[in-house]
Amino acid sequence: MTDEAERGAAPGNRADETSPVADRADDAAERAAVARRAAEAGAAVANERFRSDIDVETKGEDDVVTEADRAAQRTVIEAIRESYPDDAVVGEEEDERKTVSESGAAWVIDPIDGTHNYVRDIRVWATAVAAVVDGEPVAAAIVAPALGDTYTADAEGAYRNGEPISVSDASEPRAATVDPTIWWAYDARDEYARACEAIVTRFGDMRRLGAAQVVLPTVADGGLEGTITNVAANPWDTVAGVFVIRQAGGRVTDLEGNRWRHDSTGLVASNGALHDEVLAAANEIESD
C-alpha cells in the first residue's frame, strides 16, 4: 500500500457503522463491486466477438473502433445504471462525457483498451472501469479475458484474480523493464523514438504491450517496473490502471514529478523505488 500523501487518505477501519466515515467506506466497497461486475460484463461481450470477422472502422487519423467496442460500452453502462442510475459516465465511445468532473460521482470506462491488438487477434486488451468521487478514483476493475486476468483495486489494496498484488521491489535500473505507453501520432514519431531510446539506454529491457490498461496493472503486479508517456492521456485509458498501481504500492506522477491526475499532461508510473530514473527517461521525450 502507498502512503496517504500519494494515494489519499483511506477510510478508517474502526469507525462506528453509523458514522460518515463508515458510510463512505460502505459506498466505496459497493462501487468496487459494481466496477467489477460492469467490467466483467463488458469484457464478456467483447470476448464473444474476439477473433471473429468483425468490421473495423477508423476514427480520427490513427485510431480504430468496432461494433464490439460500442456493444461492450453499452453493456458496461447498463451494469452501472442498475446500481447508480444518476451518476455521470465518462466513456470513449458514442456520446458519453469525455472529461472527469471535480465534484460528484462518475464512472470512467473503456470497453476495449487495446483495440489495435483486438482487431489483430492479439490477446493484449482489456475492459476497464473506474469509480471516481470528486475527481479521485475510489475503485477500479480491469478485465483482460483473453489473458485470463482480472485486476481490481479498492480502499484496502490491489488484486489479480482475487489475490493481493504489489509492485516490483527492483531498485537497480539494469534489472528493470519499462514500457513506452499510449500512442504517438505520426507527426510525433521523433518523440516516440526518444522515449524508446531513453528506456533502452537506462534500463535492462523494454516492452511495448500496446494497451495502457494492461500495461498499468502489469506495473502494479510487478511484471514491469515502469511506464512513460509525455502525452495528455484520455481518462478512460488511465484512471483505472493508475488506481491499481497506487493501491499496489507504486507511484504515478506527471512529467514534473507531481501527483498524477486525470487531467495531467504526461504519465510516469513506477514501482516507486525507481521513480526518479523512470521520470528522467520520460523527460527526455521532448528534448531536442
TINU-876847 format. One record per atom (N, C-alpha, C, O): x, y, z. Coordinates in steps of 0.001 Angstrom, whole numbers, plus 500000, padded with zeros to 6 digits. Each point is the difference from the previous one (the first is absolute). Last residue first. Example, Ala and Ser with C-alpha at 12.3 -4.5 7.8 and 13.67 -1.06 7.14 Angstrom:
- 512850;497750;507080
- 500820;501190;500060
- 499230;501090;500730
- 500509;501108;500169
- 499781;493172;499761
- 499110;501190;500000
- 500900;501200;500000
- 501036;499981;500665
//
This chain:
- 515456;518228;472661
- 500435;500226;498616
- 501066;499001;499597
- 500485;500037;498869
- 495568;498902;504835
- 501270;500689;499862
- 500382;500145;498535
- 499571;499204;499165
- 496537;498529;502965
- 499822;501258;499296
- 501289;500789;499860
- 499969;501165;499604
- 499958;494551;502577
- 499179;499819;498802
- 499883;501283;499193
- 500002;499956;498770
- 502236;499223;505585
- 500829;500056;498799
- 499161;499976;498724
- 500516;500262;498913
- 497699;499281;505556
- 500307;501378;499679
- 500966;500153;498843
- 500275;501121;499571
- 498442;494589;502156
- 498822;500670;499427
- 500321;501419;499572
- 499469;500486;499001
- 503848;497045;503302
- 499805;499474;498648
- 498823;500712;499325
- 500088;500365;498828
- 500683;500612;505670
- 501061;500583;499160
- 499868;499521;498550
- 500194;500777;499066
- 496933;497312;504146
- 499640;501388;499727
- 501038;500675;499108
- 499640;500751;499094
- 501273;494946;502469
- 498923;499936;499014
- 499563;501411;499612
- 499736;500269;498828
- 503445;499368;504588
- 500579;499588;498721
- 498937;499940;498903
- 500251;500414;498868
- 498373;500554;505530
- 500845;501092;499510
- 500589;499655;498636
- 500065;500852;499115
- 497366;495832;503215
- 499210;501071;499384
- 500868;501125;499455
- 499695;500535;498933
- 501016;494883;503259
- 500701;500474;498811
- 499331;501230;499388
- 500236;500319;498835
- 498021;497569;505099
- 501436;499975;500249
- 500794;500574;498835
- 501074;500566;500202
- 494184;499062;499260
- 500365;500901;501084
- 501497;500063;500207
- 500572;501089;500013
- 496959;496583;496462
- 499915;499251;501244
- 500361;500854;501206
- 499976;499510;501129
- 497959;502879;494455
- 501132;499147;500352
- 499699;499209;501264
- 498952;500154;500627
- 499242;503722;495190
- 499626;499040;501036
- 501169;499072;500268
- 500721;499607;499083
- 497669;505207;498318
- 501208;499270;500378
- 499629;499092;501161
- 499737;500475;501105
- 497961;502951;494830
- 499740;499031;501055
- 501276;499205;500218
- 500562;499427;499066
- 497235;505432;498265
- 501047;499035;500297
- 499586;499075;501125
- 499205;500365;500866
- 498149;503772;499330
- 500729;499750;498757
- 501189;499115;500330
- 500808;500320;500872
- 494279;500037;501915
- 501432;500283;499885
- 500491;499790;498575
- 499426;499227;499233
- 496072;500112;502992
- 500203;501032;498994
- 501470;500380;499831
- 500303;501044;499422
- 498112;495638;503756
- 499335;499636;498748
- 500192;501021;498893
- 499805;499680;498828
- 503989;499979;504898
- 498555;500148;500042
- 499424;499667;498636
- 500728;499866;499017
- 504240;499501;504131
- 499223;499947;498768
- 498519;500133;500288
- 499489;499460;500981
- 504706;502624;501908
- 499033;498905;500029
- 499112;500050;498757
- 499399;501033;499706
- 505400;501099;499747
- 498840;500248;500848
- 499018;498834;499889
- 499983;499280;499002
- 504210;501359;498496
- 500096;499266;501246
- 498868;500267;500964
- 500036;499538;501141
- 500616;502007;494234
- 500726;500816;500973
- 500137;499309;501344
- 500546;500576;500941
- 497015;497549;495358
- 501388;500157;499560
- 500838;500845;500942
- 501229;499975;499928
- 494657;497467;502263
- 500113;500634;498685
- 501482;500180;499678
- 500861;499471;500703
- 497574;496402;502462
- 500122;501455;499983
- 499855;500526;498579
- 499899;499243;499035
- 499717;496108;504550
- 499626;500526;498689
- 500014;501521;500073
- 499340;500599;500849
- 502271;494453;502006
- 499927;501457;499944
- 499678;500426;498573
- 500511;499423;499040
- 498697;495764;504280
- 500801;500737;499034
- 499769;501491;500043
- 499270;500502;500855
- 498518;495707;501674
- 501227;500543;500573
- 500868;500786;499055
- 501097;500408;500380
- 494395;497566;499024
- 500997;498925;500074
- 501343;500500;500513
- 500966;499238;500051
- 495345;503666;499169
- 499564;499087;501058
- 500937;498801;500141
- 499954;499285;501001
- 500852;503876;495553
- 500142;500644;501307
- 499610;499067;501136
- 500657;499974;501041
- 498736;498487;494519
- 501417;500159;500346
- 500157;500596;501379
- 500769;499490;500814
- 494874;500212;497458
- 500519;498670;500330
- 501473;500096;500407
- 500412;499371;500974
- 497512;504527;497430
- 499540;499661;501340
- 500523;498631;500427
- 500381;499819;501156
- 500512;501576;494462
- 500746;500815;500954
- 499598;499652;501429
- 500855;499872;500877
- 496724;498153;495590
- 501323;499424;500189
- 500861;500773;500972
- 500762;499404;500761
- 494916;502286;498073
- 499892;498711;500692
- 501380;499422;500304
- 500265;499578;501126
- 499563;504444;496312
- 499576;500180;501392
- 499931;498684;500763
- 500497;499913;501123
- 500738;500633;493935
- 500969;500136;501080
- 499456;499878;501422
- 500644;499379;500845
- 497184;500852;494562
- 501198;499200;499771
- 500856;499832;501248
- 500944;499211;499991
- 495106;503521;499860
- 499604;498592;499879
- 501188;499088;499738
- 499917;498795;500238
- 500656;506007;500012
- 499744;499365;501303
- 499615;498536;499881
- 500361;499205;500868
- 502949;503096;495542
- 498579;500030;500315
- 499739;499298;501332
- 500690;499038;500335
- 504071;503383;498628
- 499251;498771;499736
- 498531;500174;500365
- 499664;500754;500913
- 504582;502349;497548
- 498865;500134;500912
- 499055;498846;499709
- 499231;500050;499040
- 506152;499459;500071
- 498755;500535;499455
- 498966;500172;501104
- 500123;499424;501081
- 504408;498607;499157
- 499971;501455;500174
- 498691;500606;499524
- 499826;501215;500088
- 501807;493717;502127
- 499548;500714;498820
- 500050;501485;500307
- 499943;500405;501161
- 501569;494279;501107
- 500110;501446;499808
- 499269;500449;498744
- 499888;499261;499022
- 501079;496473;505093
- 499473;500348;498685
- 499984;501509;499871
- 499811;500704;500992
- 502475;494853;502342
- 499504;501337;499721
- 499415;500122;498611
- 500141;499110;499161
- 501488;496810;502974
- 500374;500945;501049
- 499487;501403;499733
- 499971;500833;500906
- 497907;494088;497803
- 500760;501124;499473
- 500371;500896;501176
- 499291;500051;501005
- 498497;496118;500091
- 500524;499517;498725
- 500807;501031;499253
- 500845;499653;499175
- 496631;500721;505184
- 501424;499725;500015
- 500580;499462;498711
- 501188;499678;499953
- 494230;501973;501347
- 500223;498600;500328
- 501472;499596;499928
- 500334;498832;500197
- 498086;505594;498655
- 499498;499733;501352
- 500341;498594;500469
- 500220;499777;501191
- 500755;501427;494359
- 500906;500688;500923
- 499581;499700;501437
- 500841;499701;500848
- 496284;498763;495984
- 501210;499179;499963
- 501101;500637;500835
- 500780;499290;500635
- 495116;503000;498716
- 499936;498962;501024
- 501181;499032;499967
- 500294;499348;501002
- 499755;504077;495697
- 499972;500567;501346
- 499825;498932;501082
- 500760;500008;500969
- 499113;498787;494326
- 501322;500414;500462
- 499962;500442;501464
- 500832;499569;500799
- 495162;499502;496978
- 500688;498753;500339
- 501388;500329;500544
- 500471;499359;500939
- 496836;504106;497557
- 499299;499415;501140
- 500388;498549;500245
- 499446;499354;500890
- 502422;503120;495437
- 500382;500644;501259
- 499335;499349;501203
- 500606;499882;501064
- 500893;498087;494230
- 498705;500219;500659
- 500295;500541;501389
- 500421;499252;500883
- 503089;499328;496051
- 498998;500542;499097
- 498616;500155;500589
- 499032;500153;499255
- 505741;498233;502109
- 498859;499085;499974
- 498861;500522;499145
- 499209;499207;499488
- 506306;501256;501017
- 498868;500835;499625
- 498813;499080;499796
- 499915;499292;498996
- 505252;500717;503745
- 498859;499323;499396
- 499034;501068;499506
- 499925;501089;500569
- 505680;498428;501085
- 498813;500761;499654
- 498945;499055;499462
- 500315;499037;499301
- 504558;500870;504086
- 499241;499549;498839
- 498790;500902;499809
- 499673;500822;500856
- 503885;500037;502408
- 500414;498711;499477
- 499273;499576;498747
- 500573;499315;499152
- 500132;505948;501911
- 499465;498843;500705
- 500398;498695;499310
- 500515;499992;498882
- 500770;504501;499571
- 499991;500114;501461
- 499695;498691;500716
- 500496;499747;501098
- 499575;501008;494043
- 501315;500428;500474
- 500074;500106;501523
- 501087;500167;500554
- 494863;498633;497119
- 500995;498949;499754
- 501398;500417;500436
- 500849;499135;500214
- 495439;503967;500290
- 499790;498763;500758
- 501162;499032;499802
- 500558;499495;500974
- 499350;504531;496593
- 500184;500316;501420
- 499844;498745;500861
- 500680;499846;501014
- 498408;499839;494353
- 501440;500137;500269
- 500258;500266;501477
- 500929;499439;500581
- 494591;500397;497973
- 500627;498681;499927
- 501487;500075;500323
- 500528;499163;500733
- 497132;504870;499001
- 499516;499228;501146
- 500658;498624;500029
- 500447;499536;501049
- 500369;503231;495259
- 500760;500428;501180
- 499540;499249;501251
- 500811;499695;500874
- 496854;499500;495112
- 501361;499475;499906
- 500836;500390;501215
- 500773;499192;500515
- 494909;502618;499120
- 499915;498548;500225
- 501406;499396;499989
- 500341;499198;500870
- 499315;505253;497903
- 499811;499847;501439
- 499907;498521;500379
- 500556;499575;501013
- 499672;501521;494466
- 501298;500297;500607
- 499910;499872;501520
- 500959;499576;500645
- 495148;500003;496728
- 500774;498774;500099
- 501428;500239;500504
- 500653;499071;500476
- 495166;503749;498623
- 500784;500055;501241
- 500846;498739;500164
- 500327;499608;501120
- 496502;501181;495303
- 500817;501212;499972
- 500797;500191;501291
- 500669;501019;500174
- 496344;495269;499308
- 501073;499895;499009
- 500866;501247;499946
- 501187;499908;499687
- 496479;498915;504970
- 499526;500219;498636
- 501179;499970;499025
- 501158;500114;500403
- 498696;497235;504297
- 500508;501229;499418
- 499527;500100;498554
- 500173;499070;499212
- 497993;498285;505510
- 500304;499937;498570
- 500459;501367;499535
- 499417;501021;500366
- 500449;495820;504533
- 499087;500846;499218
- 500469;499957;498544
- 500541;498979;499575
- 503384;499611;503668
- 498586;499705;499823
- 499236;501119;499311
- 500568;501020;499610
- 504440;496340;501416
- 499529;501310;499497
- 498531;499874;499599
- 499684;499330;499017
- 503184;497683;504787
- 499148;500017;498806
- 499703;501443;499579
- 499574;500803;500829
- 504408;496085;502197
- 499111;501166;499932
- 499294;500015;498656
- 500565;499594;498984
- 502698;497283;504788
- 499400;500027;498668
- 498914;501063;499992
- 499162;500049;500901
- 505578;498638;502373
- 498650;500501;499749
- 499599;499885;498533
- 500838;500056;499100
- 503465;499135;503313
- 499075;498898;500274
- 498566;500350;499628
- 499082;499219;500249
- 504525;503889;499412
- 500312;498898;499081
- 499124;498778;500238
- 499953;499096;499166
- 499716;504841;503688
- 499471;500195;498647
- 500266;498835;499057
- 499158;499684;499160
- 500226;499793;506166
- 501108;500267;499081
- 499456;500144;498586
- 499282;499115;499535
- 498041;499679;504258
- 500518;501341;500289
- 501182;500373;499124
- 500534;501104;500110
- 494799;495255;500596
- 501268;500309;499317
- 500424;501426;500276
- 499180;500917;499953
- 496765;496488;501458
- 500937;500585;500956
- 501347;500330;499364
- 500960;500303;500708
- 493654;499459;497253
- 501325;499398;500062
- 500863;500695;501054
- 499846;501193;500259
- 494861;499087;500471
- 500965;500368;498973
- 501323;499264;500220
- 500262;499461;501075
- 495108;498316;500535
- 500817;501160;500344
- 501017;500221;498901
- 500310;499097;499222
- 494631;498008;502182
- 501191;500214;499193
- 500768;501208;500527
- 499450;500828;500727
- 496415;495231;500868
- 500694;501287;500120
- 501246;500066;499123
- 500720;499014;499842
- 494993;497975;498778
- 501168;499892;500871
- 500726;501346;500077
- 500151;500665;498975
- 495937;498422;498196
- 499639;499879;501400
- 501155;499908;500972
- 499782;500032;501211
- 500714;500602;494010
- 499203;498792;500181
- 499748;499703;501479
- 500023;498852;500442
- 503012;504846;499568
- 499853;499315;498709
- 499299;498683;500263
- 500483;499172;500771
- 499892;505909;502057
- 499904;498553;499898
- 500030;499557;498530
- 499547;500719;499110
- 501172;503592;505035
- 499853;499644;498592
- 500152;498486;499863
- 500685;499354;500793
- 497573;504013;503593
- 501161;499551;499255
- 499692;499716;498558
- 498985;500455;499472
- 498054;501564;504051
- 500932;499172;500765
- 501245;499586;499232
- 501029;499717;500613
- 495125;502850;497674
- 500633;500774;501061
- 501082;499219;500738
- 500867;500595;500639
- 498331;497647;494547
- 499028;500635;500870
- 500754;500745;501094
- 501206;500219;499884
- 499393;496924;494971
- 500573;500804;501078
- 498873;500641;500776
- 499007;500453;499430
- 502283;495324;496543
- 499083;500873;500715
- 500773;500790;501047
- 501092;499613;500417
- 499401;496897;494858
- 500648;500847;500995
- 498944;500882;500653
- 499151;500576;499320
- 501152;494609;497665
- 499136;501070;500471
- 500723;500741;501109
- 500328;499417;501033
- 500868;496785;494656
- 500336;500800;501163
- 498933;501050;500292
- 499491;500662;499095
- 501282;496063;497065
- 499572;499315;501209
- 500265;500776;501272
- 500098;499405;501073
- 500516;501625;494052
- 501188;499668;500788
- 499647;499243;501276
- 500878;499457;500671
- 495781;502139;496391
- 500827;499149;499146
- 501298;499603;500682
- 500651;499038;499591
- 496272;503995;502562
- 499501;498627;499925
- 500859;499073;499149
- 500120;498814;500309
- 500386;505613;502710
- 500661;499601;498755
- 499637;498538;499743
- 500780;499110;500340
- 497513;505311;502931
- 499823;498586;499654
- 500616;499750;498626
- 499599;500612;499010
- 500254;503044;505393
- 500527;499848;498647
- 499970;498517;499668
- 500681;499198;500638
- 497375;504693;503271
- 500056;498612;499534
- 500457;500006;498553
- 499511;500783;499186
- 500059;502688;505644
- 500296;499730;498591
- 499955;498513;499733
- 500258;499180;500881
- 498775;505356;502954
- 499937;498578;499679
- 500289;499829;498519
- 499787;500913;499202
- 500380;503333;502807
- 499803;499280;501259
- 499921;498499;499776
- 500047;499232;500961
- 501881;505779;496494
- 499502;498622;499938
- 499890;499378;501383
- 500840;500232;500869
- 498612;505121;498022
- 500989;499008;500425
- 499415;498587;499909
- 498868;499777;500427
- 498686;504420;498640
- 501207;500018;499183
- 501044;498963;500352
- 501010;499894;499303
- 494643;500453;502895
- 500662;501301;500106
- 501364;500001;499315
- 500964;500565;500517
- 497604;494821;499414
- 499203;500899;500828
- 500797;501286;500202
- 501128;499970;500491
- 498685;495209;496147
- 500662;501236;500407
- 499031;500824;500834
- 498822;500112;499660
- 502218;494604;498079
- 499035;500839;500711
- 500746;501189;500573
- 501021;499840;500668
- 500085;496754;494927
- 500434;500649;501240
- 498849;500807;500575
- 499282;500680;499268
- 501998;495178;496806
- 498970;500804;500656
- 500589;500575;501277
- 500560;499266;500815
- 500867;497837;494196
- 500376;500697;501228
- 498854;500856;500511
- 499325;500678;499225
- 502334;494932;497281
- 498884;500885;500309
- 500272;500617;501367
- 500247;499283;500970
- 503481;498678;495223
- 499250;499898;501251
- 498813;500943;500010
- 499945;500971;499244
- 504583;496331;497821
- 498990;501047;500029
- 499165;499790;501258
- 500036;498929;500605
- 503647;498121;496635
- 500293;501064;500972
- 499009;501155;499837
- 500273;500964;499284
- 500171;494860;497957
- 499243;499858;501240
- 500130;501177;500978
- 499282;500047;500999
- 500728;499739;493432
- 500989;499919;501076
- 499264;500090;501334
- 499102;500828;500158
- 499126;499607;495176
- 499885;498698;500671
- 501088;499777;501043
- 500339;498858;500309
- 498602;505196;497096
- 501071;499166;499444
- 500037;498604;500646
- 500933;499227;499782
- 496024;504149;501657
- 499664;499748;498593
- 501087;499202;499280
- 499765;499477;498911
- 500906;501710;505695
- 498755;499234;499868
- 499718;499654;498540
- 499690;498851;499687
- 503886;504101;501440
- 500311;498593;500272
- 498785;499117;499725
- 500109;498942;499380
- 499165;505604;500260
- 500925;499598;498926
- 500440;498547;500193
- 500098;499250;499029
- 497275;502779;504340
- 499220;499552;498843
- 500897;499608;498831
- 499657;499092;499243
- 500950;502257;505709
- 500855;499146;499185
- 499268;499490;498779
- 500189;498855;499590
- 496806;502226;504273
- 501265;500716;499917
- 500994;499070;499314
- 500194;498860;500422
- 494337;501331;499950
- 501122;499202;499516
- 501218;500921;499923
- 500126;500789;499064
- 496137;500880;503208
- 499469;498666;499697
- 501052;499043;499458
- 500019;498824;500363
- 500218;505327;503133
- 500562;499705;498682
- 499567;498591;499634
- 500479;499042;500606
- 498110;505163;503298
- 499964;498657;499411
- 500689;499959;498637
- 499953;500958;499228
- 498700;501778;505747
- 500883;500181;498845
- 500219;498624;499383
- 500530;499099;500650
- 495741;503560;502812
- 500598;498733;499597
- 500795;500243;498723
- 499487;500580;499043
- 498623;502651;505450
- 500050;499689;498577
- 500646;498638;499800
- 500653;499459;500893
- 497340;504591;503064
- 500423;498635;499668
- 499950;499778;498497
- 499130;500534;499311
- 501742;504370;503409
- 499017;498972;499746
- 500616;498670;499614
- 501220;499850;499927
- 501592;504506;499041
- 499041;499792;501073
- 498997;498925;499600
- 499679;499831;498824
- 503854;501648;498298
- 500667;500106;501296
- 499046;499790;501164
- 500445;499920;501145
- 499197;497876;493709
- 499648;501160;500811
- 500758;499969;501322
- 500357;498934;500501
- 501040;498953;494576
- 499613;499639;501357
- 499731;501270;500797
- 500837;500903;500031
- 498681;498060;494390
- 500838;500538;501063
- 499430;499609;501354
- 498808;499723;500130
- 499094;499162;495677
- 501405;499741;499694
- 500944;500546;501068
- 501211;499800;499900
- 493270;498176;499481
- 500883;501104;500365
- 501451;499625;499738
- 500356;498822;500020
- 496119;498593;496973
- 500249;500179;501427
- 500927;501191;500229
- 500677;500464;499084
- 497382;497456;496684
- 499781;501371;500451
- 500222;500202;501485
- 499472;500954;500571
- 503022;495188;496280
- 498677;500594;499870
- 499946;501362;500675
- 500965;500760;499922
- 503144;496372;501759
- 499182;499883;498807
- 498684;500778;500131
- 499557;500350;501094
- 503842;499537;502445
- 500694;500255;498742
- 499049;500071;498815
- 500175;500840;499117
- 498449;500604;506045
- 500324;498828;499202
- 500583;500346;498655
- 499799;501102;499489
- 498014;500408;505686
- 501028;500501;499083
- 500483;498803;499198
- 500577;499070;500562
- 494836;502190;502606
- 500859;498987;499376
- 500932;500695;499014
- 499558;500738;499119
- 497168;500571;505601
- 500564;500320;498691
- 500870;498842;499511
- 500601;499274;500792
- 495204;499932;502648
- 501411;500386;499924
- 500415;500319;498568
- 499482;499420;499046
- 496140;498888;502635
- 500164;501436;499798
- 501445;500448;499871
- 500253;501179;499753
- 498081;494187;501103
- 499356;500517;498782
- 500287;501462;499697
- 499846;500430;498857
- 502176;495346;503874
- 500244;501442;500080
- 499414;500679;498764
- 500742;500405;499106
- 498737;494875;501544
- 500265;500415;501381
- 500128;501505;500157
- 499673;500542;501056
- 499427;497440;494695
- 499169;499196;500895
- 500155;500439;501447
- 499049;499919;500778
- 503648;501895;495670
- 498708;500660;500219
- 499068;499192;500919
- 499108;500567;500632
- 505126;497656;497904
- 500172;501092;500963
- 498655;500606;500370
- 499726;500257;501172
- 500331;496460;495483
- 500331;499400;501293
- 500176;501064;501076
- 499586;499804;501142
- 499707;501604;494399
- 498790;499369;500534
- 500261;499404;501379
- 499165;500125;500896
- 504509;501590;496738
- 499134;501068;500516
- 498721;499429;500596
- 499547;500455;501050
- 503433;496552;496824
- 500605;500554;501212
- 499080;501042;500624
- 499767;499985;501209
- 498967;498315;494622
- 499821;499001;501051
- 500576;500488;501324
- 499380;499824;501048
- 501256;502799;495087
- 498590;500018;500396
- 499742;499026;501146
- 499234;500300;500915
- 505058;499698;497195
- 499756;501206;500785
- 498541;500078;500449
- 499723;500354;501146
- 501514;496118;495999
- 500565;499813;501333
- 499759;501228;500868
- 499687;499869;501183
- 499021;500350;494325
- 499146;499061;500723
- 500510;499789;501424
- 499214;499938;500946
- 503382;502734;496144
- 498730;500660;500319
- 499092;499082;500819
- 499376;500444;500964
- 504756;497838;497467
- 500234;501102;500941
- 498677;500601;500450
- 499773;500209;501192
- 500050;496581;495434
- 500254;499386;501303
- 500275;501061;501061
- 499558;499871;501141
- 500000;501274;494299
- 498703;499867;500669
- 500160;499328;501356
- 499170;500196;500888
- 505083;502420;497456
- 499172;498925;499466
- 498644;500031;500700
- 499812;500702;500994
- 504939;502621;497854
- 498884;499647;500870
- 499203;498899;499325
- 499982;499904;498773
- 505177;503157;501060
- 498999;499124;499414
- 498926;499698;501036
- 500222;500151;501202
- 503980;503858;497540
- 499281;499135;500925
- 498970;499155;499265
- 499559;500349;498905
- 503416;503279;499355
- 500757;498799;500309
- 499234;498971;500823
- 500522;498915;500257
- 497699;505432;498063
- 501028;499642;499022
- 500599;498621;500240
- 500314;499283;499050
- 494606;501794;502499
- 501207;500809;500021
- 501005;499458;499005
- 499649;499237;499100
- 497428;497189;501587
- 499515;501244;500604
- 501225;500869;500232
- 500949;499588;500667
- 497383;495628;496327
- 501000;500946;500493
- 499299;501192;500624
- 498935;500425;499552
- 499495;494129;499977
- 499861;501360;499497
- 501147;500854;500535
- 500625;499663;501005
- 497966;494791;498150
- 500862;500966;500680
- 499840;501354;499337
- 500146;500125;498784
- 496983;494811;501735
- 500356;501181;499215
- 500797;500981;500859
- 499697;500214;501173
- 500256;494342;499517
- 499329;501213;500430
- 500473;501185;499171
- 501188;500107;499697
- 499116;494465;500899
- 500047;500831;498794
- 499219;501285;500263
- 498867;500161;499544
- 503650;497245;504505
- 498906;499731;499069
- 500137;500943;498812
- 500851;500890;499997
- 501759;498922;504253
- 500443;499083;498956
- 498844;499524;499127
- 499967;498858;499543
- 498060;503344;504517
- 501442;499975;499760
- 500353;498890;499020
- 499479;498888;500080
- 496125;502153;501931
- 500257;500448;498620
- 501488;499963;499636
- 500359;500262;498852
- 498026;498562;505505
- 499168;499209;499087
- 500303;500318;498542
- 499876;499144;499124
- 502102;503412;504364
- 500672;498724;499773
- 499210;499085;499077
- 500584;499204;499264
- 497635;505003;502154
- 501123;500177;499077
- 500657;498669;499658
- 500389;499764;498856
- 496186;500189;504349
- 499455;500375;498695
- 501118;500146;498974
- 499891;499505;498878
- 501355;499727;505562
- 499380;498800;499435
- 499426;500278;498618
- 500118;499174;499095
- 501657;504406;503430
- 501060;499153;499455
- 499427;498734;499371
- 500516;499520;498991
- 496551;503422;503285
- 500476;500573;498747
- 501058;499143;499337
- 500000;499831;498781
- 498449;498851;505472
- 498911;499904;499018
- 500445;500539;498645
- 499749;499376;498969
- 503213;501011;504684
- 499864;498599;499582
- 498917;499846;498935
- 500162;499237;499047
- 500415;504994;502926
- 501144;499671;499149
- 499915;498563;499505
- 500314;499725;498842
- 496409;501729;504210
- 499848;500692;498719
- 501141;499648;499054
- 499773;499757;498815
- 500342;498561;505615
- 498898;499385;499245
- 499877;500627;498614
- 499801;499298;499008
- 503371;502587;503946
- 500391;498669;499534
- 498892;499355;499180
- 500266;499432;498941
- 498856;504740;503007
- 501047;500135;498984
- 500399;498637;499459
- 500169;499829;498793
- 496868;500297;504857
- 499338;500355;498740
- 501026;500138;498883
- 499749;499557;498879
- 501885;499674;505440
- 499274;498823;499523
- 499320;500276;498666
- 500013;499155;499106
- 502149;504415;503037
- 500995;499019;499558
- 499316;498755;499440
- 500428;499452;498985
- 496886;503833;503002
- 500490;500439;498689
- 501056;499041;499459
- 500053;499756;498795
- 498348;499496;505538
- 498958;499710;499021
- 500448;500412;498603
- 499758;499281;499030
- 503067;501803;504521
- 499977;498547;499815
- 498951;499605;498964
- 500242;499122;499172
- 500003;505386;502112
- 501168;499637;499205
- 500030;498498;499732
- 500353;499570;498902
- 496301;502068;503960
- 499740;500409;498622
- 501170;499617;499098
- 499791;499527;498882
- 500649;499701;505733
- 498996;499107;499427
- 499739;500342;498542
- 499877;499107;499161
- 502944;503733;503230
- 500647;498712;499775
- 499035;499013;499365
- 500362;499268;499080
- 497981;504908;502240
- 500865;500136;498823
- 500676;498678;499667
- 500128;499631;498833
- 497290;500547;505077
- 499150;500120;498821
- 500827;500090;498733
- 499684;499361;498997
- 502546;500706;505117
- 499510;498660;499677
- 499109;500022;498776
- 500054;499091;499171
- 501410;505016;502423
- 501140;499250;499474
- 499562;498590;499607
- 500365;499498;498937
- 496503;503351;503210
- 500217;500344;498590
- 501163;499236;499380
- 499959;499655;498819
- 497554;497936;505271
- 500742;501240;499778
- 500111;500310;498520
- 499860;499100;499171
- 498173;496959;503166
- 499070;501072;499639
- 500713;501301;499678
- 499343;500998;499704
- 502935;494965;501734
- 499291;499681;498767
- 499066;501117;499558
- 499656;500079;498821
- 504909;500872;503906
- 498677;499475;500317
- 499209;499819;498716
- 500125;500812;499084
- 505203;498951;500594
- 498912;500962;500132
- 498702;499290;500366
- 499753;498868;499583
- 504914;499493;499513
- 499315;499779;501262
- 498836;500959;500200
- 499502;500144;501116
- 503586;499759;495064
- 499533;498636;500140
- 499157;499784;501246
- 499288;499000;500097
- 501487;505501;496501
- 500428;499354;501233
- 499376;498622;500144
- 498883;499760;499541
- 502130;502490;495603
- 499029;500045;501076
- 500502;499252;501219
- 500699;498996;499868
- 502973;503145;496948
- 499011;498929;499916
- 499013;500126;501141
- 500347;500547;501047
- 502776;503298;496295
- 499700;499320;501249
- 498922;498959;499798
- 498981;500257;499358
- 504442;501066;496678
- 498854;500573;500679
- 499651;499179;501221
- 500226;498791;500023
- 503566;500493;496962
- 498748;499473;499486
- 498766;500572;500674
- 498880;499617;499664
- 505747;501916;501252
- 499980;499613;498586
- 498613;499595;499534
- 499583;500395;498911
- 501314;500887;505633
- 500313;501143;499143
- 499893;499644;498532
- 499651;500845;499176
- 499812;495871;504301
- 498821;500817;499767
- 500288;501152;499066
- 499114;500420;499257
- 503801;495122;500145
- 499674;500861;501124
- 498860;500937;499637
- 499625;500101;498832
- 500649;494978;498940
- 500735;501242;499983
- 499664;500810;501226
- 499050;499685;500716
- 500968;494774;498706
- 499159;501196;500000
- 500877;501247;500000
- 501087;499994;500579
//
